[in-house]
Each structure stands twice: as C-alpha cells, then as structure tokens.
Amino acid sequence: MNISRLTRALSLVSLATFMVAARAPEALAQVNLPSLGDAVSDDVDLITERKFGDRYMRELRRDPDFLDDPLLQAYVQGLWTPLLEAARARGDITPDLDRAFAWEIFLGRDKAVNAFAMPGGYVGVYLGLIGMTASRDELASVLAHELTHISQRHIARGMVNGQRQGTAAMAAILLGLIAASRSNNAEVAQAVVAGGQAAMIQGQINFTREMEREADRIGFELLVQAGFMPSGMSGMFEKMEVASRLNDNNQFPYLRTHPLTIERISEARLRTRENRPAPPAYAEPVRHALMQARARVLMDRSETALRRLQSQGEPGSPQVGEARLAAVYAAALASVQLRDHAKAAQFIKESEALAQGTLKAQAFARLAVTHLKAQSLIEQARGGGEPLSPELDALMPALEADLSRPGLLLRADIALARHRAGQAQSTQALRAAMEQLQTWVTDHKQDATAWQTLAQCAEPLGLKLRAQRAAAEAAYAQGDLLGAFDRLRVAQENSRAPDARDDVEASIIAARMRELEAPRRRLLAEMRGERPE
C-alpha cells in the first residue's frame, strides 16, 4: 500500500467505524463516548490499538517510499526525543501507555507537506514537510501536535465516537424511515436518510475540532517544555494559512486532515506572546538548513527535480552563509543521485570551503559534508566500475570520531566498499564495523537497517550463521514474523552441518526460534480466521 494512500485511509478510520456500527448496532449498545481528557473505554484498549498500528506498519515498511535515510532520521529523532521526554515528565504519557506503544517516528519519501499519527504510537513525516519548514522549531511544533494525538488517544477516541455517532444516526434514520413509509412519500424518505447522514458527519467534525484544539494546546506546552521556540507553532500556522489561500495542487494534505480555523491561528499567536522565547540553540539554523536541503533532494527523484536543484548550486547565486551552503549541499547530493560525479566533486569542494568559513555550527556542517563526500566516492566506485578513491582514507579520522548511528552505518558502507574493491585492509574494517553494529543492535533491536548491514558485513567474513541470524532479525524488525522464522529455521539447519563450528550462534538461533514460536502460531491462526490459542 502506498504511504500516501494509507494516510488518506487513516483519516477515514472513523468513517469506516460508522459503517461497522450501521451493520451491527446491537454490538455497540454499551459504547460510551469518553469526554475530552478522560481515559478511553475498554472498547479500544491499548493492546488492540497497538495491534492496529503494527499491522499498518507491516504494510508501510514494504512500501518503496518508506525511507530510512540515516542523517534525516537522526535529525528528526533528535527533535522527537525531547518532546517524548517532556510528555513523560508532564504525565501525558502514563506508564501503561508508555509500555504499550511503540513511540516510533518514520519518514516517507513524498513531496507532499504532511505528517500523521497512527494507532499504537507511530508518527509518519513526509520529506515535503521537512523541506517546507524554515526552522527546527516549526518542524518540532508539528511533531508535538502529532505526539499529542497519540498521548491523548485521539485515534481510539475517534473510533469510539464514530461508533456512538453511527449508532445514534442509524437509529434516527430507521425511525424516520418508518414514519416516512407510513406517509407513502419517497421524497420524505430520501430527506430522512440525507439528514441522518449529515448529522452523523457533523457530529464527527465537531469531535475532530475538539481534538485538534486539544492537540494544539497540549502540543504547544510540550514544545515549550522541550526547549523549542514557542513561535514555532504560530510560524507553522502562518505558512499553512498562506497555503490554504492558494491552490496547493494536493501538496498540502496536512491542511485537509488538520483544517485551519481563525480560532486556532489566533490562539497559537496568543500563546506565543504569553510565553518568553527560549534561547535559540547555537547550531540549529545550519543543521536545519542542511537537512531541509537533503529532504528536498530525496523527496523527488525525478531527473527534472534533481537537475533544478543542481542548477541552483551553480555560481552566481545571491545567497550567502547558511543559505548558500544549503543550496550547494543540495546541488552536490542531487549530482550524486544523477551519477554526475564531476559536478558532485565540484559542489562538494565548495561545500567544504563554506563549512570551514565563519558559519555557526562548523562542526556539524563539516561532518555533514564529510558524509556526503564519502557517499559520493562510494557511489562513484560502485556505479562506474572505478577503483575506490584514496580520498576516503583522509576522511576516516573524522568518520571514526562520529559515534552516531549515521556514522556507524557509513563506516560499514565504506568497509563493504573496500571489500568490493579487494583492498587488503577490508577484512579488518569489516570486522570492526560488524562488532560495532552488534553492540548497537543489542540496544536497538528494532533497527532493521542496522541488522541488515550487520548481515552484509558478516557474510564476506565467512560468518554464515551470524549473517543469517542478522537477516532474520532485520525481517522481524520490519514486521515480517513469518519471514524471520523461516530464515532462522534455515540457519538452524545450517548450524547442524559438520563445518558450522559456531555453537554460540547456534544456541542463540535456537533460543530465538523458541521465543518466536508462540507469536508465529497466533499469527498463522489469525490468517486462517481461527481464534488464537
């Protein structure tokens, strides 16, 4: 399922619930609508909501537009984490809710300006939203709003409200149809049905507006407590207000799922005036500008879009400072995507000079350009059949000092590139990358990309069982339980071969299969339409 189609479907969850209510109103007789701020009734409990979310995520992770770009993911995660911590400190996320939900943020490769909350604690962010926001505070305001939809359980509350509205509307329609049938007037019957449907829809709209106001209010408080500028939310609303007056050509779906009102905009501006601005973070303007540029390149892979971004980095631009750095960085990345390595080298050279200049956040700017240069050299060797450039050696001291997830994955990519090039030091580099990845996934078991990269590093080292187990864990992290179990079963069979000689991995594989056996049986029973044991 396409990510865009799924988000549109999610906005219709409550409408689908109306249809369920219409088909089986007797099953909903005991549904009580929780008031705003109260706990959701047991009709949609935490475990059920998480299961819904996990099911959606299994579909999304198979979508080619599901994106794990390490640099962008790390940047968005860096905004998401303090908001989560603020929500926990405020008590918005209770211990039960914290344990039950995933609290995972992910990226969608789409130029549409949108973000969306999903059941079970998942939040999706389109690259178009990152590309449109002018600061980290504007982007954080959207994340705070979506986090509030989750912490206040707006999705579950909307489903319960939809059931109640649907039951009441169907009762009104049925009573009206009985009265209309006695008058033998077909037009009266049609009017009754239309009126009942209109009342049902209006009731849901009113409920949605209340949830949007609550998400604005609590989201703003989260934004401030997490250390972001209060003006981020009003600034974002102002951008959306301008967009709402224009024909957005379907590029602003956020406006349709989160409609603006004068009241919402006014309240955001008033809250901003009432709160003293937080001191701006030293490095963030450059950091956001570079990640905004990266998002603009990756959100649209068409040659036309990439050529346009490439041309914007050419000499003669009036831009200076961080704006010029962002434009040249985008041009360099676009050139890498186009496999125009000569242009990429030209733009990277200028980016290096700008990052060494008087810009704030020199350290981050230099590191971002270093990552891009390493990626460019790897792609040049992979795509053109050329030997791996010795320039990579000069980049390694900076990359070795980068202990972040992007640095870890990039060093593994370099080790794999050295192996493909047949370099003598590739074995040592692969082993170091593999061990670092093994340490990482011990604490980040749901990192599918890290597991998959670990498998790629272990294979050429002759560690077949470790590679197969890592591939199985990658499948499990992506929501493919059956695929993970099948890979483990193959690994277990291989572990019995006389030349396997890896008792530790064999025992880990056997233990992991025992852990997954029960959920595997439940999943198979659900797929057969049976009641799980």
FENURUR-V898187 format. One line per field, one symbol per residue. ss: DSSP state (h for helix, s for strand, l for the rest). burial: # if it has 24 or more other C-alpha atoms within 12 Angstrom, else .. Layout:
# FENURUR-V898187
ss->???
burial->???
This chain:
# FENURUR-V898187
ss->llhhhhhhhhllhhhhhhhhhhhlhhhhlllllllllllllhhhlhhhhhhhhhhhhhhhhllllssllhhhhhhhhhhhhhhhhhhhhhllllhhhhhhlllsssssllllllsssslllssssshhhhhhlllhhhhhhhhhhhhhhhhllhhhhhhhhhhhhhhhhhhhhhhhhhhhhhhllhhhhhhhhhhhhhhhhhhhhhhhhhhhhhhhhhhhhhhhhlllllhhhhhhhhhhhhhhllllllllhhhhhllllhhhhhhhhhhhhhlllllllllhhhhhhhhhhhhhhhllllhhhhhhhhhlllllllllhhhhhhhhhhhhhhhhhlllhhhhhhhhhhhhhhhllllllhhhhhhhhhhhhhhhhhhhhhhhllllllhhhhhhhhhhllllhhhhhhhhhhhhhhhhlllllhhhhhhhhhhhhhhhhhhllllhhhhhhhhhhhhhlllhhhhhhhhhhhhhhlllhhhhhhhhhhhhhhhlllllllhhhhhhhhhhhhhhhhhhhhhhhhhllllll
burial->..##.##..######.######..#..#..####....##..####..##########.##...########################...##...##.##########################################################################..##...........#..##..##..##.###.###################################.##......##########...##..##.##...........##################....##.######......#####################.##########.##...#.######################.....##..#..##..##....################.....##.##########.##....################.####################.#########.##.........##..##.##..#...#..#..........
